[in-house]
Amino acid sequence: MRRRSRITALALGLALLGPRTAVAQGPVAEAVQTESPDWTGLTRWLGAGRGARLDVRTGPLDLASLSPKSGVAVIAPERPVPAEPLLRFVREGGRLLVADEGEASAELWAGLGLRSAPAPRSGQTTLPGHPDFVVLTPTTAGVFDGVERLVTNHPGAFAETPLDAAVRYADGAPFAFQLSVGNGEVLVLADSSLFINLMQAVPENARFAANAMAWLAEDGTRPVHLLAGADSTQGDYAGVAPPDEKLGGAATLNRGLARLSTARPDDPAVRFFVALLLAATCIYALAVFPGAGSRRRPTGPRFPGPRPRPDAPPPTNAPPSRTEPR
């Protein structure tokens, strides 16, 4: 009875939004817009993050200036997500949230070992009168802490995988994952509408969205870049040099040789790193054998002082000679 009353309350919360609710009965037909106050906009979520004094940035995402000490949220992208640079960003310590049920994130899913799948449409808990608003129960760990329900709108799903899902459908189909990748973390959800203005009217959704924003910002220590809808990316992720590469050339040489082992014989990198290896060898030889290029020293035993003449008398401190008896 308590569960049914809670679901009824969620339905009433959606009904308070007025006629726009009818628009959300089908898949999101309008593009998600970051700064739009319309029902498909993200201004509620964006405003909540900035109201909490978090550094939330919008507009085109410049991958070249992206730091691994930041967060990136990708919501319903209209064009394919640049998977390889974003995964490098995560492995170096970045935090990435991707909420999408389309094909634009397919390459990113593949890089994480995931594959999208149709969501189950039978045997699910839905809002009364809203069969496409599927209610899911997340775990209480990580970013889902304190969130008892998620109300989705035409969600997708992921194919079964050995990875542990944070949220599943009633039949066990995965809906969301929170994963550690390298030094960073990824949160993926098969529904972009969780963050739009319409669905943020649901208190449980708003609580989860606030948790997600705080996680991306690491409670205010990271800037968060919000990329949604038609927002584009530019440049390529440059990454950061590991600390040992800033101390000298040895680590750089070692990493170069590692890359050299996988390079093609005609790759320009091969010629570069061979030259680098030769230069390093010469520097090492000069450092260890500083006199290698100077005049050759004589060989044989060395005397501590001037060499004595053959006819010189023995030194005064020499022991007296002994005469053998006849």
Secondary structure, 3 states (H helix, E strand, C coil): CHHHHHHHHHHHHHHCCCCHHHHCCCCCCCCCECCCCCCCECHHHHHHHHHCCCCEECCCEEHHHCCCCCEEEEECCCCCCCHHHHHHHHHCCCEEEEECCCCCCHHHHHHCCCCEECCCCCCCCEECCEEEEEEEEECCCHHHCCCCCEECCCCCEECCCCCCCCEECCCCCEEEEEEEECCEEEEEECCHHHHCCCHHHCHHHHHHHHHHHHHHHCCCCCCEEEEECCCCEECCCCCCCCHHHHCCHHHHHHHHHHHHCCCCCCCHHHHHHHHHHHHHHHHHHHHHCCCCCCCCCCCCCCCCCCCCCCCCCCCCCCCCCCCCCC
